[in-house]
């Protein structure tokens, strides 16, 4: 196997939660381009179907959309079961679904906001990891799990605050380590920690013309590569962590932030 061959995912099946848009859609496209069949899981089933259709029109991979709410154990278990029924295995699972909100000041913070963010971002990742690992343990080849964390797993943001989001993403970072320790050596578990990415999350406050341009400018000025990320910037790390190219990597959270954490 050449080094380029080690990035291929031919004959494998990848499950992606939150695959209807943003980073999740880029993950779906990336692994399909590397040869994997894809199950696109999302509460937005129409968006998931669009992702699946796009993959099948542009690649040789098969793609299926499945409606699933990661807050529900039953729905996550059903998502994994449908993946196996469709393709026979779950070789790679991206626990990516997440939400962000421009949260209220701490002194007026309400429990409903906290619970909503934690349920999707942390509980949802745990339920996805658990269900995927249960299936992977039944497979002779094991599997790979990739969680989506954030640079806010490492630091806080003084301007935005985001206590629930920050806490949930830090929890994912530690969950990744704990799951890696328990599931080694047959199942590898890593996480991606994106920086500021122009997606629809949080109402799209990192997109252009969102009204948050001053915050975006502060982030850009601190970012060594002098720009915010596009979802496509996460494709490379997705394929690397899913593929044999990262066969000696587990238990780590990889920042993809244009150098934001470096200064």
N, C-alpha and C positions, 0 to 999 in steps of 0.2 A: 504493500500500500504506500503510495506516495503521500507527501504531506497534503497536497490538494485533495486526494482521495479521502483523507481522514475527515474532511469537512462534509462529505456526502451523507445523506440520510435515506438513500434508496431502500425501499422495502420496509421502511418504518412508518409508524403512525404517531402523529403528534396531536395532542389535545390542548386547546388554548381557550382559557376562559377570558371573557372580556374581549373577544375577537372581532366584534362588530365594527370597531373604529379605533383610531389612535394607535397606540403602541401595540395593542393586541392584534390589530389588523396587520401591522408590519411584521409581527412575529409569524402570523399565519402565512403571509406571502413569502417570508424568508425561508421557512422550513420547507414549504412547497417547492420553491426554486432550488432547494438543495436535494429534492427528491422524495420528501415524505408526503404521505396522504395526511389530510388535516380534518379534524373535527373542530368546528367553530362554535363555541359555547357562549351564550350571552342572553340576558333578559330582553335585549332588543333583537328579536328573531328576524325582523326584516333586514336590519343591518348585518346580521350574521349571514343571512342568505346572500346579500350583496357581496360580502367578502368571499363566500364559497363560490359564487358564480364567477367572480373576477379571477380567482385562483384557477378554476377549471378552464377559463377562456385563455389564460396566459401561460399555463404550465401543463405538464403531462400528469400532474397529481390529481387525485380525486379529493373532493372536499364536500363535507356535509355540515349543514347548520343545525344546531340543536338549541332549543330554548331552555335556559337553566338559570336559576337564581342561586348564586353561591352561598347565600345565607341559609339555605335549606339543605340539611344533610340528605334528605330523600332525593332532592333534585340533583345534587352533586353525584350521589351514588348512581342515579339513573343516567346521568351524563356519561359516566365511566362505562356503565353497562351497555349503553347504546354504541359507544366507541368500539367496544369489543365485538358486539353483534355485527357492526358494519365492517370492521377491518381486522378483527381477530386478536388485537393486542393494544396496549397503551405503552408505547416505547418511550415517549417524551410527554411530559405534562407541564404546561406553562400555567401556573397559578397567577394570573395577571389581573383579573377583574378588580377594580378599585374605584373609589369615589374621592372627591375632594370638594370642600366647600370653603368659601370665605367666611371663616368662623367668627362668632361674636367675641367681644372682649372677655377675658377670663372671669372678670367679676360678674358678668351677666350670662355666663355660659350655661346653656340648658342641657339637661341629661339626654334629651331626645336626639340632639345633634351628635353628642358623644357616642351614643349607642348606635346610631345609623352608620357613622363612619367606621366604628370598630367592628360592627357586624359584617360589613362588606369586606373591609380591608384586611382584618386579622382573622376573624372567624372564617371568612370565605376562603382565605389561603390555607388555613389549617384543614378545613373540610376537604378541599381539593387535594392537598398533599396526602391526607389520610386515605382517601378513596383510591387515588392513583397508586400509592404504595401498596395497598392491599392487593390490587390487581397485579402490580409488577412482581410482587413476591411469588405469585403463582406462575410466573413466566421464567423459563430457563435462562433468558437473557437479562433479567433484571430490568433496569430502566433509568431514566434521568428525569429529575424534577427541577424546574427553574421557576423561582418566585420573583415577583416584581416588588421591590422595595423602593427606596428613594434616597437621595442624598440627605434628606431630613432624618434618615436613620442614624446619621453621624453628627449632625449639627441642628440647631434651631434657626429659625428665620425671625429676625427682630422686627422686620416690617410687617410680615403676614401673620406671625404667631402660629396659627394652625396647631393647637395643642393635640387635638384628637388625631389629625392626620399624621403629625410627627410621631406621636406615641404608637400609632398603629404600624407605621413603617419601620420604626425601631424594633417593634415586636416581631415583625417579619424577619428582620435581620437575625435576631436571636433564635427565632423558630427555625430558620434555615440551618443554623449551626446544630441545634438540638436534633432536628430530623436527620441531618447528615450523620451525626454520631450514632444514632439508633439504627439507621438503615444501611450503613456501610457493611461490607464492601460491594454488595450487589446493586444498590441503588445510590446514585450520586445526587446530591441536592446542593444547588447553588442559587444565588439571587443576583438580580440586576438592580442597581440603584441609579435610575436616571436623574439627570439634572432637570432644568426647566425645558419642557418639551411643548411645542405648539400643538395641543390636542383640544378636544372638546371638554375635558375633565374640568370640573368646577365651573361649568358654564362657559368654558373657553377663555378663562382670564389670562392665559398665556398667548392667546392668538392676537394678531394685529387688529387694531380698531376695537379692542375690548374695553377701553376706558382705564386699563391698568398699565398704560405705556410707561409711566414713571417707574413703576416697580420693575417692569421688564428691562428698562434702561439700566437700572441699578444692577440687575443680574448680569446683563450683557457686559457692563464695564468691569465686573469682577471676573468674568469668564475669560480664561486665557485665549480661547479660540475666537473670542469677540463676536459671538452670536448665540442665540438660543437654538436648541436642537429641533429638528424635524423628526417625526416618528421613524422615518427611514434610517436615521442615524443609529437606531437600535438593532437593525437587521444583522449586522456582523456579529455582535456579541450573542445574539439569540442562536445563530447557527453554531458558533463556537461552543457554547455551553451545552447545546443539545447533541453535539456530534462527538465521535471518537477523538477529535482534535483536542478535546479537554479531558481525556480519559484519566488523568492524574489529578483532577481538580474536584474537590468537594468541600462543602462547609463554608464557602466564602461568598461575600457580597461584593460585586464588581461595580464600582462607580463609573458611569458613563456620563460625564458632566462638563466636557470641554475644558477641564482644569479648574472648575469652580472651587473644589475643595482644597486646591493646592496653595491658595493664597488667602 
